[in-house]
Amino acid sequence: MRVLLHYDMDHAEPGLDIVSCSEQDDERFAKLLPDTEVLWHVLRPLTAEDMDRAPKLRLVQKLGTGVNTIDLAAAEERGIAVANMPGQNAQAVAETTLLLMLAALRRVVTFDARTRAGRGWPADRALVGGELAGRTVGLLGGGQIAGLLRGMLEAVGATVRYTSRTPRADPAWRGLDELLRESDIVSVHVPLTEETRHLLDAERLAMLPEGAIVVNTARGAVVDEAALVEALTSGHLGGAGLDVFEEEPVAAGNPLLALDNVVVLPHVAWLTGETWHRYFAVAAENCRRLMRGDGLLHRVV
């Protein structure tokens, strides 16, 4: 079975003919599609036109959870199965979210730049950081990542509140607007859908207490970036930690990159060796299931 790993790395699995292609190399990608039976997809959007170049394609296997970068309607129309792997990156994303919270609180971007420029000592007394202990962290989402993060946060003394699509009989559960009004830090852990696009818009960002921090390791468009820039530059928000952006790769001229109270990463919260190990285990198993004619794990389409 010919498998195309659409990422700039090599991998081998017994019984599978795996070729790799960088997400930035569209020419090679187009040449490899005609013989591809299974596509291991990461982030580069997969379009109907791509699928039309792959007449043998039987499965698009998302290496991760979010399938917003796959044209699901086109896949269904062409009889191409789509599967994902929820939870396999949860530990990495939860840990990175915690990292971004701490980095924003402790003004890591500013202190790093000053230290590299030889201006780190003595420390500017106006640049006072904060601690997670004693703060209220609101989690947008009640899934596995949010659950792992809740345990980490409570272990260091933070108070955790969360919201989800349906109410839960849990004293920590809040409706969205109530959650925002209570949160010193709000962290995004919901998929990107039409319902969640710009969920955190100007009106909702204004509900956050003055000096609050926004962290997003889910999908960039859940937060209205223009509104976020305005809230950060006006001083209403104290900072942000962002692994994702509305447009990716993020443009060099994006105003968020010019703000020293914003910590940024290039959509790598999931990227650990342990995550890859789990990804490949699920992806290879679904290939074997496809060859046997068995049901797929975590089928979406």
Backbone as CSV, one residue per row, in Angstrom:
resi,resn,N_x,N_y,N_z,CA_x,CA_y,CA_z,C_x,C_y,C_z
1,MET,0.845,-1.202,0.000,0.000,0.000,0.000,0.878,1.248,0.000
2,ARG,0.638,2.140,-0.942,1.403,3.373,-1.045,0.803,4.434,-0.106
3,VAL,1.644,4.886,0.796,1.257,5.907,1.766,2.105,7.148,1.524
4,LEU,1.462,8.292,1.462,2.174,9.560,1.325,2.126,10.300,2.657
5,LEU,3.290,10.437,3.286,3.423,11.208,4.519,3.683,12.652,4.121
6,HIS,2.689,13.507,4.297,2.799,14.896,3.837,3.438,15.749,4.932
7,TYR,4.720,15.494,5.136,5.495,16.213,6.143,6.960,15.949,5.837
8,ASP,7.818,16.858,6.250,9.232,16.758,5.901,9.970,15.866,6.899
9,MET,9.687,14.557,6.826,10.381,13.587,7.658,10.191,12.215,7.039
10,ASP,11.056,11.301,7.390,10.968,9.933,6.889,10.427,9.023,7.976
11,HIS,9.716,7.986,7.551,9.202,7.002,8.491,8.988,5.704,7.744
12,ALA,9.208,4.590,8.434,9.022,3.267,7.837,8.114,2.425,8.725
13,GLU,7.264,1.643,8.086,6.389,0.699,8.772,6.365,-0.594,7.965
14,PRO,6.458,-1.752,8.622,6.398,-3.025,7.892,5.112,-3.143,7.075
15,GLY,5.269,-3.534,5.818,4.113,-3.768,4.959,3.559,-2.531,4.285
16,LEU,4.149,-1.361,4.560,3.669,-0.126,3.953,4.785,0.526,3.139
17,ASP,4.430,0.995,1.961,5.365,1.724,1.102,5.146,3.215,1.358
18,ILE,5.955,3.786,2.241,5.753,5.160,2.685,6.756,6.082,1.995
19,VAL,6.236,7.101,1.335,7.079,8.158,0.781,6.696,9.458,1.483
20,SER,7.641,10.365,1.589,7.367,11.615,2.291,7.536,12.801,1.356
21,CYS,6.870,13.880,1.740,6.931,15.106,0.945,6.707,16.283,1.877
22,SER,7.568,17.275,1.785,7.398,18.483,2.579,6.072,19.165,2.248
23,GLU,5.451,19.767,3.251,4.212,20.504,3.016,4.450,21.738,2.151
24,GLN,5.692,22.169,2.040,6.010,23.346,1.236,6.325,23.005,-0.220
25,ASP,6.445,21.716,-0.543,6.841,21.304,-1.887,5.612,20.849,-2.678
26,ASP,4.863,21.807,-3.214,3.631,21.479,-3.931,3.903,20.723,-5.224
27,GLU,5.038,20.987,-5.855,5.361,20.294,-7.110,5.558,18.806,-6.875
28,ARG,6.333,18.449,-5.855,6.535,17.030,-5.546,5.222,16.394,-5.081
29,PHE,4.464,17.127,-4.298,3.188,16.616,-3.807,2.286,16.224,-4.976
30,ALA,2.195,17.101,-5.977,1.354,16.825,-7.144,1.837,15.594,-7.907
31,LYS,3.150,15.400,-7.969,3.692,14.244,-8.686,3.428,12.928,-7.952
32,LEU,3.369,12.999,-6.619,3.174,11.781,-5.833,1.708,11.389,-5.682
33,LEU,0.803,12.320,-5.838,-0.616,12.039,-5.606,-1.199,10.924,-6.486
34,PRO,-0.863,10.810,-7.771,-1.516,9.790,-8.600,-1.354,8.355,-8.095
35,ASP,-0.275,8.055,-7.405,-0.056,6.693,-6.910,-0.414,6.526,-5.435
36,THR,-0.915,7.568,-4.815,-1.161,7.544,-3.378,-2.490,6.868,-3.055
37,GLU,-2.431,5.888,-2.145,-3.649,5.213,-1.674,-4.094,5.735,-0.306
38,VAL,-3.128,6.113,0.510,-3.423,6.691,1.822,-2.559,7.937,1.987
39,LEU,-3.191,9.024,2.411,-2.465,10.264,2.670,-2.440,10.518,4.164
40,TRP,-1.234,10.618,4.730,-1.082,11.004,6.133,-0.926,12.519,6.158
41,HIS,-1.960,13.181,6.619,-2.125,14.629,6.495,-1.809,15.320,7.817
42,VAL,-1.089,16.461,7.728,-0.763,17.217,8.939,-1.524,18.546,8.918
43,LEU,-1.017,19.561,8.203,-1.648,20.881,8.274,-1.913,21.552,6.926
44,ARG,-1.120,21.269,5.904,-1.316,21.957,4.627,-2.713,21.607,4.101
45,PRO,-3.572,22.590,3.813,-4.942,22.301,3.404,-5.020,21.323,2.240
46,LEU,-5.942,20.368,2.357,-6.162,19.362,1.321,-7.475,19.700,0.616
47,THR,-7.376,19.969,-0.682,-8.513,20.478,-1.444,-9.128,19.397,-2.336
48,ALA,-10.271,19.744,-2.908,-10.908,18.856,-3.878,-10.000,18.639,-5.077
49,GLU,-9.285,19.682,-5.481,-8.363,19.567,-6.628,-7.249,18.566,-6.319
50,ASP,-6.741,18.592,-5.088,-5.732,17.598,-4.700,-6.300,16.192,-4.821
51,MET,-7.515,16.008,-4.350,-8.134,14.677,-4.384,-8.341,14.206,-5.813
52,ASP,-8.658,15.133,-6.710,-8.861,14.752,-8.113,-7.556,14.289,-8.765
53,ARG,-6.422,14.710,-8.201,-5.129,14.256,-8.731,-4.732,12.892,-8.162
54,ALA,-5.562,12.351,-7.274,-5.229,11.101,-6.587,-6.331,10.064,-6.799
55,PRO,-6.425,9.482,-7.987,-7.538,8.560,-8.297,-7.530,7.289,-7.460
56,LYS,-6.378,6.931,-6.871,-6.293,5.717,-6.057,-6.526,5.979,-4.561
57,LEU,-6.723,7.248,-4.204,-6.802,7.621,-2.794,-8.026,6.996,-2.131
58,ARG,-7.772,6.279,-1.031,-8.860,5.619,-0.295,-9.048,6.191,1.102
59,LEU,-7.991,6.780,1.665,-8.073,7.262,3.039,-7.199,8.494,3.224
60,VAL,-7.760,9.514,3.841,-6.988,10.649,4.335,-6.924,10.490,5.850
61,GLN,-5.735,10.210,6.345,-5.529,10.009,7.775,-4.932,11.271,8.369
62,LYS,-5.735,11.988,9.140,-5.226,13.176,9.823,-4.297,12.749,10.946
63,LEU,-3.082,13.299,10.952,-2.156,13.065,12.053,-2.422,14.149,13.092
64,GLY,-3.412,13.923,13.919,-3.876,14.899,14.882,-5.381,14.808,14.999
65,THR,-5.992,15.890,15.459,-7.431,15.879,15.729,-8.225,16.738,14.760
66,GLY,-7.853,18.012,14.601,-8.647,18.944,13.809,-8.636,18.617,12.326
67,VAL,-9.820,18.523,11.731,-9.938,18.181,10.309,-10.429,19.372,9.488
68,ASN,-10.292,20.590,10.033,-10.738,21.783,9.314,-9.886,22.084,8.093
69,THR,-8.712,21.458,7.976,-7.843,21.676,6.820,-8.102,20.656,5.701
70,ILE,-9.133,19.833,5.861,-9.494,18.832,4.851,-10.874,19.175,4.300
71,ASP,-11.029,19.155,2.984,-12.337,19.378,2.375,-13.155,18.097,2.575
72,LEU,-13.896,18.045,3.658,-14.616,16.829,4.015,-15.732,16.517,3.024
73,ALA,-16.407,17.548,2.529,-17.486,17.327,1.565,-16.942,16.706,0.287
74,ALA,-15.781,17.197,-0.158,-15.176,16.652,-1.374,-14.752,15.200,-1.161
75,ALA,-14.205,14.898,0.014,-13.802,13.524,0.305,-15.012,12.599,0.293
76,GLU,-16.086,13.019,0.937,-17.296,12.183,0.982,-17.857,11.969,-0.409
77,GLU,-17.885,13.011,-1.206,-18.405,12.920,-2.573,-17.614,11.939,-3.414
78,ARG,-16.306,11.850,-3.147,-15.433,10.961,-3.934,-15.259,9.592,-3.292
79,GLY,-15.928,9.345,-2.198,-15.826,8.042,-1.541,-14.505,7.817,-0.832
80,ILE,-13.862,8.895,-0.422,-12.580,8.816,0.279,-12.838,8.908,1.780
81,ALA,-12.395,7.941,2.525,-12.565,7.961,3.976,-11.633,8.988,4.600
82,VAL,-12.076,9.579,5.695,-11.250,10.503,6.478,-11.308,10.049,7.925
83,ALA,-10.131,9.962,8.556,-10.063,9.583,9.961,-9.099,10.519,10.683
84,ASN,-9.321,10.697,11.973,-8.377,11.477,12.771,-7.926,10.642,13.956
85,MET,-7.330,11.249,14.955,-6.820,10.491,16.101,-6.909,11.338,17.356
86,PRO,-8.127,11.547,17.845,-8.305,12.412,19.015,-7.537,11.914,20.227
87,GLY,-6.954,12.874,20.947,-6.272,12.566,22.202,-4.810,12.213,22.085
88,GLN,-4.331,11.904,20.886,-2.952,11.431,20.764,-1.925,12.544,20.992
89,ASN,-2.335,13.792,20.829,-1.408,14.906,21.081,-1.764,15.660,22.359
90,ALA,-2.680,15.124,23.147,-3.237,15.867,24.281,-2.171,16.244,25.312
91,GLN,-1.295,15.329,25.640,-0.277,15.626,26.656,0.639,16.754,26.185
92,ALA,1.083,16.659,24.952,1.989,17.702,24.424,1.308,19.061,24.384
93,VAL,0.057,19.106,23.930,-0.641,20.388,23.815,-0.925,20.967,25.198
94,ALA,-1.318,20.123,26.141,-1.572,20.612,27.498,-0.300,21.191,28.107
95,GLU,0.823,20.508,27.934,2.078,21.012,28.487,2.492,22.324,27.826
96,THR,2.315,22.422,26.503,2.688,23.651,25.805,1.789,24.805,26.215
97,THR,0.520,24.523,26.440,-0.401,25.560,26.903,0.056,26.111,28.250
98,LEU,0.443,25.212,29.132,0.967,25.644,30.432,2.222,26.492,30.247
99,LEU,3.086,26.079,29.335,4.300,26.834,29.024,3.975,28.250,28.561
100,LEU,3.006,28.393,27.668,2.645,29.712,27.149,2.037,30.594,28.236
101,MET,1.240,30.007,29.112,0.695,30.782,30.233,1.812,31.350,31.094
102,LEU,2.755,30.494,31.451,3.862,30.925,32.300,4.738,31.954,31.582
103,ALA,4.987,31.729,30.293,5.831,32.648,29.535,5.205,34.038,29.444
104,ALA,3.864,34.076,29.253,3.194,35.364,29.199,3.189,36.037,30.561
105,LEU,2.931,35.270,31.604,2.910,35.846,32.952,4.266,36.389,33.371
106,ARG,5.325,35.684,33.007,6.660,36.044,33.464,7.423,36.919,32.482
107,ARG,6.731,37.428,31.462,7.291,38.390,30.506,8.557,37.851,29.833
108,VAL,8.498,36.588,29.426,9.678,35.926,28.879,10.188,36.611,27.618
109,VAL,9.286,37.046,26.727,9.727,37.674,25.473,10.563,38.916,25.754
110,THR,10.086,39.756,26.639,10.801,40.994,26.956,12.124,40.717,27.655
111,PHE,12.103,39.849,28.640,13.329,39.559,29.372,14.369,38.858,28.484
112,ASP,13.902,37.985,27.608,14.819,37.314,26.683,15.510,38.325,25.779
113,ALA,14.716,39.241,25.192,15.286,40.240,24.284,16.273,41.147,25.010
114,ARG,15.919,41.566,26.219,16.806,42.464,26.958,18.090,41.758,27.369
115,THR,17.988,40.510,27.749,19.176,39.767,28.153,20.122,39.577,26.975
116,ARG,19.579,39.235,25.804,20.401,39.054,24.608,21.066,40.359,24.178
117,ALA,20.405,41.484,24.476,20.952,42.785,24.100,21.878,43.358,25.171
118,GLY,22.147,42.582,26.228,23.033,43.038,27.284,22.392,44.014,28.251
119,ARG,21.049,44.037,28.275,20.348,44.959,29.160,19.528,44.216,30.219
120,GLY,19.929,42.982,30.524,19.145,42.183,31.457,19.367,42.534,32.920
121,TRP,20.539,43.104,33.237,20.869,43.439,34.624,21.136,44.937,34.768
122,PRO,20.643,45.584,35.798,19.641,45.037,36.726,18.283,44.951,36.050
123,ALA,17.430,44.075,36.530,16.109,43.918,35.935,15.279,45.185,36.127
124,ASP,14.494,45.511,35.098,13.612,46.677,35.169,12.521,46.406,36.198
125,ARG,12.454,47.242,37.226,11.477,47.010,38.282,10.035,47.158,37.799
126,ALA,9.855,47.822,36.660,8.505,47.968,36.115,8.007,46.682,35.470
127,LEU,8.943,45.796,35.124,8.571,44.535,34.482,8.377,43.455,35.542
128,VAL,7.254,43.496,36.181,6.965,42.549,37.250,6.100,41.427,36.693
129,GLY,6.546,40.197,36.866,5.790,39.048,36.397,4.709,38.632,37.376
130,GLY,4.014,37.568,37.049,2.959,37.053,37.904,3.060,35.546,38.039
131,GLU,2.298,35.007,38.956,2.285,33.569,39.225,0.919,32.976,38.884
132,LEU,0.933,31.710,38.514,-0.325,31.014,38.255,-1.097,30.770,39.551
133,ALA,-0.389,30.473,40.606,-1.038,30.200,41.887,-1.892,31.399,42.290
134,GLY,-3.125,31.130,42.650,-4.031,32.185,43.072,-4.827,32.818,41.950
135,ARG,-4.495,32.521,40.696,-5.241,33.072,39.575,-6.339,32.102,39.126
136,THR,-7.343,32.651,38.462,-8.419,31.831,37.897,-8.165,31.661,36.410
137,VAL,-8.114,30.415,35.976,-7.894,30.088,34.568,-9.180,29.501,34.006
138,GLY,-9.679,30.113,32.930,-10.875,29.623,32.267,-10.516,28.850,31.013
139,LEU,-11.026,27.645,30.898,-10.736,26.779,29.755,-11.951,26.727,28.834
140,LEU,-11.761,27.095,27.576,-12.826,26.975,26.582,-12.768,25.571,26.003
141,GLY,-13.573,24.685,26.546,-13.576,23.295,26.117,-13.464,22.375,27.310
142,GLY,-14.065,21.207,27.178,-14.044,20.248,28.269,-13.540,18.890,27.854
143,GLY,-12.691,18.857,26.828,-12.179,17.589,26.325,-10.924,17.127,27.050
144,GLN,-10.193,16.217,26.395,-9.044,15.580,27.039,-7.925,16.569,27.327
145,ILE,-7.633,17.471,26.396,-6.569,18.455,26.623,-6.923,19.330,27.811
146,ALA,-8.149,19.834,27.826,-8.584,20.677,28.938,-8.535,19.910,30.259
147,GLY,-8.896,18.638,30.220,-8.858,17.837,31.436,-7.455,17.654,31.975
148,LEU,-6.508,17.375,31.091,-5.112,17.242,31.513,-4.591,18.563,32.062
149,LEU,-4.906,19.646,31.364,-4.432,20.962,31.777,-5.022,21.361,33.122
150,ARG,-6.261,21.008,33.339,-6.892,21.337,34.623,-6.109,20.729,35.784
151,GLY,-5.706,19.468,35.638,-4.919,18.833,36.695,-3.593,19.529,36.927
152,MET,-2.922,19.923,35.841,-1.641,20.620,35.968,-1.815,21.962,36.682
153,LEU,-2.844,22.697,36.289,-3.072,24.027,36.858,-3.437,23.952,38.334
154,GLU,-4.303,23.024,38.670,-4.700,22.897,40.062,-3.529,22.456,40.931
155,ALA,-2.598,21.692,40.323,-1.430,21.237,41.084,-0.523,22.385,41.497
156,VAL,-0.527,23.483,40.718,0.317,24.633,41.072,-0.474,25.729,41.781
157,GLY,-1.727,25.447,42.105,-2.475,26.378,42.930,-3.421,27.309,42.214
158,ALA,-3.669,27.092,40.927,-4.627,27.914,40.199,-6.045,27.395,40.430
159,THR,-7.016,28.288,40.302,-8.424,27.907,40.309,-8.867,27.737,38.864
160,VAL,-9.486,26.615,38.541,-9.843,26.318,37.158,-11.357,26.335,36.985
161,ARG,-11.792,27.023,35.959,-13.171,26.995,35.502,-13.159,26.586,34.028
162,TYR,-14.239,25.994,33.559,-14.274,25.600,32.144,-15.696,25.691,31.625
163,THR,-15.804,25.751,30.304,-17.101,25.731,29.657,-17.074,24.688,28.554
164,SER,-18.230,24.229,28.170,-18.361,23.244,27.103,-19.707,23.466,26.425
165,ARG,-19.930,22.769,25.330,-21.147,22.980,24.548,-22.402,22.700,25.370
166,THR,-22.359,21.661,26.200,-23.502,21.326,27.037,-23.114,21.503,28.508
167,PRO,-24.029,22.012,29.331,-23.742,22.201,30.756,-23.402,20.878,31.436
168,ARG,-22.590,20.955,32.476,-22.209,19.765,33.228,-22.453,19.991,34.720
169,ALA,-22.757,18.906,35.395,-22.999,18.978,36.840,-21.662,18.974,37.570
170,ASP,-20.934,20.071,37.428,-19.600,20.210,37.997,-19.499,21.642,38.511
171,PRO,-19.130,21.835,39.768,-19.037,23.199,40.300,-18.085,24.104,39.516
172,ALA,-17.167,23.511,38.753,-16.215,24.315,37.982,-16.767,24.754,36.632
173,TRP,-17.926,24.208,36.228,-18.477,24.546,34.915,-19.134,25.911,34.947
174,ARG,-18.943,26.684,33.873,-19.558,27.986,33.726,-20.068,28.160,32.293
175,GLY,-21.091,28.997,32.123,-21.438,29.457,30.789,-20.313,30.327,30.256
176,LEU,-20.242,30.501,28.940,-19.093,31.172,28.333,-18.894,32.590,28.872
177,ASP,-19.922,33.395,28.860,-19.755,34.789,29.268,-19.381,34.890,30.749
178,GLU,-19.988,34.056,31.570,-19.639,34.047,32.995,-18.194,33.624,33.189
179,LEU,-17.765,32.625,32.425,-16.387,32.151,32.497,-15.414,33.285,32.179
180,LEU,-15.689,34.021,31.120,-14.789,35.090,30.717,-14.677,36.158,31.794
181,ARG,-15.776,36.509,32.416,-15.753,37.566,33.439,-14.949,37.146,34.666
182,GLU,-14.819,35.835,34.899,-14.104,35.335,36.074,-12.620,35.090,35.811
183,SER,-12.194,35.030,34.553,-10.898,34.453,34.206,-9.767,35.478,34.129
184,ASP,-8.717,35.238,34.894,-7.483,36.010,34.747,-6.714,35.558,33.516
185,ILE,-6.882,34.291,33.171,-6.293,33.713,31.953,-7.385,32.893,31.288
186,VAL,-7.557,33.038,29.976,-8.486,32.194,29.244,-7.706,31.417,28.199
187,SER,-8.003,30.110,28.090,-7.246,29.233,27.201,-8.212,28.495,26.281
188,VAL,-7.895,28.484,24.977,-8.805,27.972,23.952,-8.520,26.494,23.663
189,HIS,-9.565,25.667,23.770,-9.435,24.226,23.500,-10.682,23.690,22.819
190,VAL,-11.122,24.390,21.767,-12.283,23.945,20.992,-11.884,23.850,19.528
191,PRO,-12.550,22.985,18.755,-12.251,22.898,17.323,-12.770,24.121,16.592
192,LEU,-12.247,24.354,15.396,-12.723,25.450,14.567,-13.911,24.968,13.743
193,THR,-15.075,25.553,13.989,-16.286,25.292,13.225,-16.920,26.644,12.912
194,GLU,-18.007,26.628,12.154,-18.714,27.881,11.898,-19.233,28.476,13.201
195,GLU,-19.557,27.621,14.149,-20.062,28.075,15.442,-18.978,28.730,16.285
196,THR,-17.734,28.228,16.178,-16.662,28.742,17.043,-15.774,29.781,16.373
197,ARG,-15.953,30.026,15.085,-15.137,31.043,14.402,-15.362,32.413,15.051
198,HIS,-14.280,33.049,15.463,-14.333,34.340,16.161,-15.220,34.271,17.406
199,LEU,-15.177,33.128,18.069,-15.906,32.985,19.332,-15.450,34.048,20.327
200,LEU,-14.142,34.295,20.351,-13.612,35.385,21.163,-13.455,36.603,20.268
201,ASP,-14.529,37.373,20.167,-14.517,38.592,19.369,-14.300,39.790,20.294
202,ALA,-14.426,40.984,19.762,-14.164,42.189,20.561,-15.072,42.256,21.778
203,GLU,-16.345,41.914,21.590,-17.296,41.986,22.701,-16.918,41.023,23.821
204,ARG,-16.532,39.821,23.462,-16.207,38.834,24.498,-14.830,39.107,25.111
205,LEU,-13.885,39.572,24.327,-12.589,39.924,24.906,-12.737,41.050,25.924
206,ALA,-13.696,41.929,25.686,-13.930,43.034,26.618,-14.498,42.549,27.947
207,MET,-15.068,41.340,27.962,-15.602,40.789,29.203,-14.501,40.337,30.158
208,LEU,-13.317,40.076,29.621,-12.219,39.620,30.467,-11.775,40.738,31.399
209,PRO,-11.327,40.399,32.596,-10.826,41.436,33.508,-9.619,42.157,32.907
210,GLU,-9.422,43.391,33.305,-8.266,44.144,32.833,-6.983,43.427,33.220
211,GLY,-6.073,43.321,32.247,-4.812,42.640,32.484,-4.843,41.149,32.236
212,ALA,-5.974,40.609,31.799,-6.090,39.167,31.559,-5.201,38.726,30.398
213,ILE,-4.964,37.428,30.338,-4.105,36.836,29.310,-4.919,35.838,28.497
214,VAL,-4.732,35.843,27.173,-5.391,34.907,26.263,-4.350,33.934,25.724
215,VAL,-4.647,32.654,25.812,-3.760,31.611,25.282,-4.547,30.773,24.283
216,ASN,-3.942,30.505,23.127,-4.626,29.718,22.096,-3.680,28.691,21.508
217,THR,-3.968,27.420,21.773,-3.229,26.305,21.163,-4.175,25.424,20.352
218,ALA,-5.358,25.962,19.997,-6.356,25.175,19.267,-6.330,25.539,17.786
219,ARG,-7.126,26.529,17.393,-7.139,27.030,16.021,-7.221,28.549,16.070
220,GLY,-6.435,29.199,15.205,-6.289,30.637,15.274,-7.580,31.398,15.126
221,ALA,-8.461,30.954,14.216,-9.654,31.730,13.897,-10.723,31.659,14.982
222,VAL,-10.516,30.886,16.033,-11.449,30.936,17.160,-11.380,32.311,17.829
223,VAL,-10.227,32.964,17.695,-10.028,34.308,18.247,-9.981,35.312,17.091
224,ASP,-10.719,36.385,17.224,-10.672,37.472,16.243,-9.345,38.213,16.446
225,GLU,-8.387,38.014,15.530,-7.052,38.575,15.717,-7.051,40.097,15.755
226,ALA,-7.851,40.725,14.919,-7.886,42.190,14.922,-8.361,42.703,16.274
227,ALA,-9.378,42.056,16.828,-9.883,42.447,18.141,-8.854,42.165,19.225
228,LEU,-8.120,41.082,19.077,-7.085,40.740,20.052,-5.969,41.778,20.038
229,VAL,-5.533,42.186,18.853,-4.498,43.218,18.749,-4.964,44.496,19.439
230,GLU,-6.192,44.890,19.186,-6.723,46.113,19.785,-6.760,46.009,21.312
231,ALA,-7.192,44.860,21.825,-7.276,44.683,23.276,-5.897,44.664,23.924
232,LEU,-4.910,44.158,23.209,-3.540,44.122,23.732,-2.881,45.491,23.685
233,THR,-3.065,46.212,22.582,-2.413,47.514,22.448,-3.090,48.583,23.307
234,SER,-4.378,48.412,23.572,-5.078,49.377,24.426,-4.724,49.203,25.899
235,GLY,-4.144,48.057,26.239,-3.813,47.775,27.625,-4.893,47.025,28.374
236,HIS,-6.045,46.763,27.712,-7.093,46.000,28.404,-6.604,44.596,28.731
237,LEU,-5.935,43.954,27.781,-5.347,42.642,28.031,-3.872,42.801,28.366
238,GLY,-3.403,41.939,29.248,-2.022,42.018,29.680,-1.055,41.234,28.813
239,GLY,-1.554,40.290,28.037,-0.656,39.502,27.209,-1.390,38.378,26.518
240,ALA,-0.652,37.644,25.687,-1.215,36.498,24.968,-0.113,35.494,24.697
241,GLY,-0.503,34.232,24.634,0.392,33.150,24.234,-0.261,32.413,23.093
242,LEU,0.342,32.449,21.902,-0.311,31.949,20.693,0.556,30.923,19.970
243,ASP,-0.016,29.762,19.748,0.628,28.751,18.914,-0.021,28.698,17.539
244,VAL,-1.168,29.352,17.391,-1.941,29.272,16.149,-2.414,30.666,15.745
245,PHE,-2.661,30.826,14.435,-3.042,32.115,13.875,-4.150,31.921,12.845
246,GLU,-4.840,33.018,12.544,-5.924,32.922,11.558,-5.396,32.502,10.195
247,GLU,-4.245,33.028,9.807,-3.602,32.633,8.553,-2.264,31.995,8.878
248,GLU,-2.037,30.784,8.355,-0.777,30.087,8.612,-0.162,29.622,7.302
249,PRO,1.172,29.751,7.159,2.109,30.335,8.120,1.800,31.807,8.385
250,VAL,2.078,32.238,9.611,1.783,33.608,9.978,2.686,34.562,9.195
251,ALA,2.102,35.645,8.675,2.858,36.617,7.899,3.792,37.419,8.792
252,ALA,4.962,37.767,8.262,5.936,38.533,9.043,5.374,39.877,9.489
253,GLY,4.418,40.411,8.729,3.842,41.703,9.074,2.654,41.636,10.014
254,ASN,2.308,40.456,10.497,1.189,40.334,11.429,1.484,41.186,12.670
255,PRO,0.592,42.121,13.029,0.891,43.024,14.151,1.088,42.314,15.480
256,LEU,0.577,41.110,15.626,0.793,40.377,16.879,2.275,40.094,17.111
257,LEU,3.037,39.941,16.024,4.457,39.610,16.150,5.290,40.792,16.640
258,ALA,4.730,41.977,16.566,5.466,43.178,16.986,5.232,43.527,18.451
259,LEU,4.360,42.789,19.119,4.010,43.109,20.500,4.869,42.300,21.467
260,ASP,5.516,42.993,22.415,6.399,42.278,23.331,5.649,41.622,24.487
261,ASN,4.324,41.784,24.529,3.547,41.060,25.540,2.849,39.840,24.946
262,VAL,3.324,39.418,23.764,2.778,38.244,23.094,3.889,37.222,22.877
263,VAL,3.641,35.995,23.327,4.566,34.877,23.109,4.016,34.053,21.959
264,VAL,4.854,33.728,20.973,4.350,33.034,19.790,5.156,31.769,19.495
265,LEU,4.447,30.794,18.934,5.039,29.562,18.425,4.392,29.264,17.074
266,PRO,5.060,28.486,16.199,4.536,28.241,14.851,3.706,26.964,14.744
267,HIS,2.623,26.870,15.506,1.711,25.723,15.481,2.469,24.414,15.755
268,VAL,3.175,24.401,16.873,3.979,23.226,17.237,3.657,22.706,18.631
269,ALA,2.517,23.103,19.196,2.181,22.621,20.543,2.141,21.102,20.590
270,TRP,1.780,20.476,19.490,1.653,19.018,19.417,2.981,18.309,19.153
271,LEU,3.995,19.057,18.760,5.187,18.486,18.131,6.206,17.975,19.160
272,THR,6.045,16.703,19.530,7.022,16.024,20.381,7.306,14.646,19.787
273,GLY,8.419,14.065,20.176,8.721,12.712,19.736,7.681,11.718,20.191
274,GLU,7.168,11.925,21.388,6.154,11.020,21.920,4.852,11.102,21.122
275,THR,4.488,12.326,20.708,3.289,12.479,19.886,3.440,11.761,18.558
276,TRP,4.594,11.932,17.897,4.813,11.237,16.625,4.689,9.724,16.797
277,HIS,5.234,9.199,17.879,5.151,7.749,18.118,3.692,7.308,18.179
278,ARG,2.866,8.067,18.900,1.449,7.706,19.003,0.733,7.900,17.669
279,TYR,1.055,8.984,16.965,0.440,9.221,15.658,0.682,8.050,14.711
280,PHE,1.940,7.659,14.590,2.278,6.618,13.626,1.660,5.268,13.992
281,ALA,1.512,5.006,15.280,0.878,3.759,15.701,-0.569,3.700,15.225
282,VAL,-1.304,4.793,15.391,-2.700,4.822,14.958,-2.791,4.811,13.433
283,ALA,-1.945,5.602,12.777,-1.989,5.691,11.311,-1.682,4.340,10.664
284,ALA,-0.685,3.638,11.176,-0.337,2.331,10.622,-1.457,1.321,10.869
285,GLU,-2.064,1.390,12.039,-3.173,0.474,12.335,-4.340,0.707,11.385
286,ASN,-4.638,1.967,11.076,-5.736,2.218,10.145,-5.404,1.761,8.731
287,CYS,-4.150,1.815,8.353,-3.756,1.264,7.053,-3.973,-0.247,7.020
288,ARG,-3.596,-0.908,8.097,-3.807,-2.361,8.156,-5.294,-2.697,8.134
289,ARG,-6.089,-1.903,8.827,-7.530,-2.123,8.820,-8.108,-1.900,7.429
290,LEU,-7.614,-0.891,6.740,-8.082,-0.623,5.391,-7.758,-1.790,4.467
291,MET,-6.564,-2.350,4.593,-6.176,-3.489,3.757,-7.017,-4.723,4.053
292,ARG,-7.410,-4.900,5.322,-8.211,-6.066,5.702,-9.696,-5.859,5.442
293,GLY,-10.086,-4.623,5.207,-11.503,-4.339,5.038,-12.228,-4.145,6.351
294,ASP,-11.502,-3.907,7.422,-12.100,-3.699,8.748,-12.479,-2.230,8.934
295,GLY,-13.297,-1.966,9.943,-13.674,-0.603,10.255,-12.473,0.211,10.721
296,LEU,-12.460,1.497,10.389,-11.351,2.377,10.731,-11.520,2.956,12.137
297,LEU,-10.405,3.219,12.771,-10.416,3.918,14.040,-10.724,5.404,13.786
298,HIS,-11.627,5.964,14.577,-11.887,7.415,14.597,-12.250,7.950,13.198
299,ARG,-13.117,7.215,12.515,-13.518,7.674,11.177,-14.397,8.909,11.279
300,VAL,-14.100,9.916,10.474,-14.864,11.160,10.443,-15.817,11.177,9.255
301,VAL,-15.346,10.709,8.098,-16.150,10.626,6.866,-16.060,9.202,6.333
